[in-house]
Protein backbone atom coordinates (compact mmCIF):
# COMPACT_ATOMS: atom_id res chain seq x y z
CA UNK A 1 0.00 0.00 0.00
CA UNK A 2 1.75 3.14 -1.18
CA UNK A 3 -0.48 6.09 -1.98
CA UNK A 4 1.03 9.31 -3.30
CA UNK A 5 1.19 12.11 -0.75
CA UNK A 6 -1.69 14.21 -2.19
CA UNK A 7 -4.03 11.21 -1.83
CA UNK A 8 -2.86 10.61 1.74
CA UNK A 9 -3.36 14.26 2.59
CA UNK A 10 -6.88 14.47 1.13
CA UNK A 11 -7.92 11.33 2.98
CA UNK A 12 -6.37 12.44 6.28
CA UNK A 13 -7.94 15.91 5.99
CA UNK A 14 -11.36 14.34 5.46
CA UNK A 15 -10.82 12.15 8.52
CA UNK A 16 -9.90 15.18 10.66
CA UNK A 17 -12.93 17.18 9.57
CA UNK A 18 -15.36 14.40 10.51
CA UNK A 19 -14.93 14.92 14.26
CA UNK A 20 -18.06 16.24 15.93
CA UNK A 21 -17.21 16.00 19.63
CA UNK A 22 -15.48 19.06 21.15
CA UNK A 23 -13.38 17.03 23.61
CA UNK A 24 -12.23 14.64 20.88
CA UNK A 25 -11.52 17.50 18.50
CA UNK A 26 -9.49 19.25 21.21
CA UNK A 27 -7.34 16.15 21.77
CA UNK A 28 -6.76 15.76 18.04
CA UNK A 29 -5.82 19.44 17.72
CA UNK A 30 -3.45 19.20 20.70
CA UNK A 31 -1.60 16.33 19.04
CA UNK A 32 -1.66 18.12 15.69
CA UNK A 33 0.21 20.92 17.46
CA UNK A 34 2.75 18.49 18.94
CA UNK A 35 3.20 16.90 15.53
CA UNK A 36 3.74 20.23 13.77
CA UNK A 37 6.38 21.17 16.33
CA UNK A 38 8.37 18.06 15.41
CA UNK A 39 7.70 18.09 11.68
CA UNK A 40 8.87 21.69 11.37
CA UNK A 41 12.39 20.31 11.82
CA UNK A 42 12.16 18.52 8.48
CA UNK A 43 9.86 21.00 6.74
CA UNK A 44 12.25 21.30 3.79
CA UNK A 45 10.99 17.89 2.65
CA UNK A 46 7.26 18.48 2.29
CA UNK A 47 6.65 15.05 0.78
CA UNK A 48 8.01 13.34 3.88
CA UNK A 49 6.18 15.74 6.20
CA UNK A 50 2.91 15.08 4.37
CA UNK A 51 3.35 11.33 4.59
CA UNK A 52 4.14 11.34 8.31
CA UNK A 53 1.22 13.63 9.08
CA UNK A 54 -1.14 11.55 6.96
CA UNK A 55 -0.02 8.25 8.47
CA UNK A 56 -0.42 9.69 11.97
CA UNK A 57 -3.90 11.03 11.23
CA UNK A 58 -5.00 7.75 9.68
CA UNK A 59 -3.69 5.80 12.70
CA UNK A 60 -5.66 8.17 14.94
CA UNK A 61 -8.76 7.71 12.79
CA UNK A 62 -8.55 3.92 12.99
CA UNK A 63 -7.98 4.04 16.76
CA UNK A 64 -11.05 6.24 17.29
CA UNK A 65 -13.12 4.05 14.95
CA UNK A 66 -12.06 0.95 16.89
CA UNK A 67 -13.49 2.52 20.04
CA UNK A 68 -16.62 4.26 18.78
CA UNK A 69 -17.58 2.34 15.62
CA UNK A 70 -15.44 -0.80 15.10
CA UNK A 71 -14.84 -2.26 11.67
CA UNK A 72 -14.50 0.94 9.66
CA UNK A 73 -10.77 1.58 9.92
CA UNK A 74 -8.53 1.82 6.87
CA UNK A 75 -5.76 -0.48 8.15
CA UNK A 76 -6.59 -1.29 11.79
CA UNK A 77 -10.06 -2.86 11.97
CA UNK A 78 -10.14 -4.55 15.35
CA UNK A 79 -12.57 -3.51 18.03
CA UNK A 80 -11.48 -1.96 21.31
CA UNK A 81 -12.33 -3.19 24.79
CA UNK A 82 -13.22 0.45 25.51
CA UNK A 83 -16.34 2.04 24.12
CA UNK A 84 -16.61 5.54 25.57
CA UNK A 85 -15.29 8.99 24.81
CA UNK A 86 -12.63 8.45 27.50
CA UNK A 87 -11.21 5.49 25.57
CA UNK A 88 -11.32 7.43 22.30
CA UNK A 89 -9.39 10.33 23.85
CA UNK A 90 -6.69 7.98 25.13
CA UNK A 91 -6.55 6.24 21.74
CA UNK A 92 -5.92 9.58 19.96
CA UNK A 93 -3.07 10.48 22.30
CA UNK A 94 -1.38 7.07 22.20
CA UNK A 95 -1.66 6.57 18.43
CA UNK A 96 -0.20 10.03 17.78
CA UNK A 97 2.55 9.52 20.34
CA UNK A 98 3.62 6.16 18.92
CA UNK A 99 3.77 7.31 15.30
CA UNK A 100 5.85 10.36 16.22
CA UNK A 101 8.07 8.33 18.55
CA UNK A 102 8.79 5.93 15.68
CA UNK A 103 10.05 8.79 13.51
CA UNK A 104 11.91 10.83 16.14
CA UNK A 105 13.96 8.30 18.16
CA UNK A 106 16.34 10.73 19.87
CA UNK A 107 16.17 10.17 23.67
CA UNK A 108 15.29 13.82 24.37
CA UNK A 109 12.47 13.64 21.80
CA UNK A 110 11.24 10.38 23.31
CA UNK A 111 11.20 11.96 26.76
CA UNK A 112 9.33 15.03 25.49
CA UNK A 113 6.78 12.87 23.64
CA UNK A 114 6.29 10.67 26.72
CA UNK A 115 5.68 13.80 28.80
CA UNK A 116 3.09 15.05 26.28
CA UNK A 117 1.39 11.66 26.35
CA UNK A 118 1.25 11.56 30.15
CA UNK A 119 -0.10 15.11 30.19
CA UNK A 120 -2.86 14.15 27.75
CA UNK A 121 -3.73 10.96 29.62
CA UNK A 122 -3.87 12.79 32.96
CA UNK A 123 -6.94 14.66 31.66
CA UNK A 124 -8.88 11.38 31.33
CA UNK A 125 -10.55 10.26 34.56
CA UNK A 126 -11.97 6.84 33.77
CA UNK A 127 -9.00 4.55 34.43
CA UNK A 128 -10.44 1.40 32.82
CA UNK A 129 -11.48 3.18 29.64
CA UNK A 130 -8.19 5.11 29.56
CA UNK A 131 -6.26 1.83 29.68
CA UNK A 132 -8.43 0.29 26.96
CA UNK A 133 -8.06 3.35 24.73
CA UNK A 134 -4.31 3.50 25.27
CA UNK A 135 -4.03 -0.13 24.19
CA UNK A 136 -6.18 0.53 21.12
CA UNK A 137 -4.10 3.55 20.11
CA UNK A 138 -0.94 1.48 20.51
CA UNK A 139 -2.36 -1.30 18.31
CA UNK A 140 -3.48 1.12 15.61
CA UNK A 141 -0.08 2.84 15.51
CA UNK A 142 1.64 -0.57 15.40
CA UNK A 143 -0.51 -1.64 12.44
CA UNK A 144 0.52 1.48 10.51
CA UNK A 145 4.14 1.09 11.56
CA UNK A 146 4.20 -2.49 10.24
CA UNK A 147 2.98 -1.31 6.84
CA UNK A 148 4.86 1.99 6.63
CA UNK A 149 7.95 1.10 8.67
CA UNK A 150 10.41 1.36 5.76
CA UNK A 151 9.17 4.91 5.14
CA UNK A 152 9.98 5.85 8.75
CA UNK A 153 13.46 4.35 8.37
CA UNK A 154 14.04 6.37 5.21
CA UNK A 155 12.97 9.51 7.05
CA UNK A 156 15.44 8.88 9.85
CA UNK A 157 18.29 8.22 7.43
CA UNK A 158 17.47 11.33 5.40
CA UNK A 159 17.62 13.38 8.60
CA UNK A 160 20.97 11.82 9.53
CA UNK A 161 22.46 12.40 6.09
CA UNK A 162 21.22 16.00 6.10
CA UNK A 163 23.02 16.71 9.39
CA UNK A 164 26.33 15.05 8.50
CA UNK A 165 28.54 17.82 9.85
CA UNK A 166 26.97 17.80 13.31
CA UNK A 167 26.41 14.05 13.68
CA UNK A 168 29.29 12.53 11.75
CA UNK A 169 29.26 9.01 13.34
CA UNK A 170 25.58 8.57 12.55
CA UNK A 171 26.07 9.89 9.02
CA UNK A 172 28.88 7.40 8.43
CA UNK A 173 26.65 4.59 9.65
CA UNK A 174 23.86 5.79 7.35
CA UNK A 175 26.25 5.96 4.36
CA UNK A 176 27.42 2.42 5.09
CA UNK A 177 23.80 1.34 5.20
CA UNK A 178 23.30 3.12 1.88
CA UNK A 179 26.32 1.38 0.32
CA UNK A 180 24.77 -1.97 1.20
CA UNK A 181 21.85 -0.97 -1.02
CA UNK A 182 19.16 -1.12 1.64
CA UNK A 183 18.44 2.58 1.72
CA UNK A 184 18.85 3.84 -1.83
CA UNK A 185 17.42 0.90 -3.75
CA UNK A 186 13.78 -0.07 -3.99
CA UNK A 187 14.94 -3.58 -4.86
CA UNK A 188 14.99 -4.73 -1.24
CA UNK A 189 11.68 -3.18 -0.29
CA UNK A 190 8.48 -5.22 -0.45
CA UNK A 191 6.64 -4.87 -3.77
CA UNK A 192 3.88 -2.84 -2.08
CA UNK A 193 6.40 -0.04 -1.51
CA UNK A 194 7.39 0.34 -5.14
CA UNK A 195 5.75 3.32 -6.81
CA UNK A 196 3.33 2.18 -9.47
CA UNK A 197 3.35 3.74 -12.94
N, C-alpha and C positions, 0 to 999 in steps of 0.2 A: 504494500500500500504506500504509494508515494505521490501525493497530490501536489501540483505546483502551488507555490505560496499564495497567489491571489485566490485560489479556490479554498485553501485553508482559512485565509483571512475572512472571506465572505461567510463561510460556514461558522467560524468562531464568533463573528460579529452578530450573526443571527441568534446564536445560542445565548450570548450575553444580553441581547435585547428582549429575550423572552421571560426574564425574571419579573415576577409581579409581587414579590413580598419584600417590603422595605428592609427587614433585618437581613434577609438573604442577599439582597442587592448591595447592602452596606458591606457585608463580608466579602463579596466578590470585588467590589470597588477597592476595599482596603488591600486585598491581595494583588489587584491590578497595579496599585501604587507601589507595592513592594517589588513587583515584577519589573515595572518601568525603571525603578531605581537601579536594579541590577543590569537590565538590558541596555541602559544608556551607556554602559561601559563598552559595548560592542556595537554601538549604533551606526558605525561606518559600514557595517554589513547588514543592510536592511533585509536581505533575503533570510539570513540566519535569524535575525530578531523576529521577523514575521513568523517563521516556522516555530520557534520556541514559544512565542506568545500563543499561537494557534494551538499547538499541542497542549499547552497548559490549560487553555480555556476548554478544549475538548475533554481533557481529563476531568476537569471540574464539572462540566456538563454531565458526563457519564456518572460521576460520583453522586451528584444531586439526583439524577434520574433513578439511580439504584435505591436511593432512600425514599423518594416521593412517588415514583412511578416506574417500578422495575421493568426491564425488558426493552427499553427504548434508547439505550446507549448506542454510540457509534462503534466502539471497540469493547468496552467493558459492559456486559449485559447481565451480570449477576445481581440478585437482590441483596439488600442490606438487612442486617438484623435490627437496625433502627428504622423508625418510620415517621419521626416527627421533625419539626423544624430544627430542633436542637441537633439532631443527627446530621441533617443537611448542612448546617453551619459548620460543624466539625469536619465534615467531608470536604467542603470547599477549602478550608484552611489547610488540611493535611494533603490534599491532592496538589494544591498550588505549591506548598512547601516542598514536597518530594520531587516535583518536576524541576523546580529551581535548584534544589540541592544536588540533583543529578548533573546539572550543567555548570554549577559554580562550586567546585569541590574544595576550594581553599579553606583551611580550618577557621579563619576569621569569618568567612562568609557563612560557613556551616553554623557557627555559633550565633551569628546575627539572625540567620533564618530560623534556627531553633528558638531563639528568643521571641521572634515575631509570631511563631506558631504557638508558643506557650501563652503569649499575650492574648492571641485570638481565642484560644481554648479556655482561658480563664473567664471569658465573658459568658460561657455556656454553663448553665447551672445543673442541668440534668446529667448526672455522672454516667448513668447507664447508656443513655442515648449519645452522649459525647463520645464514649468509648466505641460504640457501634459505628458512629459516623467517622471517627478517626480511622478505624479499620477499613471502612469502605473507601475513604479517600486514598488510603495507602494502596489498596488493591487496584483502584482505578489508575493511579499514577504508575504502578508497577506494570499494568497491562500496556499502557502507552510507552513505557520505557522499554519493554520487551520488543515492541514493534519498531520504535524509533531510536533505539539505543545507539546504533552506528552514527546517526545524525548528531547526537549529543557528543560522541567521541570526536567527530570531526570538528565540532564547535570548540571543544577544549583544545585540540591541537592547533586550530587556527589562531586561537588566543595566544597560545604559547609561542608559535612562530612569529606572531606580530610583535611580541615583546622580547625578542631575542636578546637585545642589549641589556635588559634589566634582569632577565632570568636565564642566563646562558646555559646552565646545566639542563634545565627542562627543555630548552630549545634544541640542544644537542640530542637529547633522548627522542624528541619528536622527529628530528631529521632522520635519526637512525630508523625509527619506526617507518618513516616515509620511504627510506631506501629499501626497506623490506617489501614495499609495494602494498602495504595494508592500508595506508592512508590515501595515497594519490590515485590508486587504481580502483575502478568499480568492479574489477574482475573477481575480487574476493568477497564482495558484498553479496547478500542473497539477491536472487533475481528481482524480488519485489522492490528493491532499492534502485534499480536501474531506471533511468528516465526513459519513458516510452516516447516513440516518435510521434 
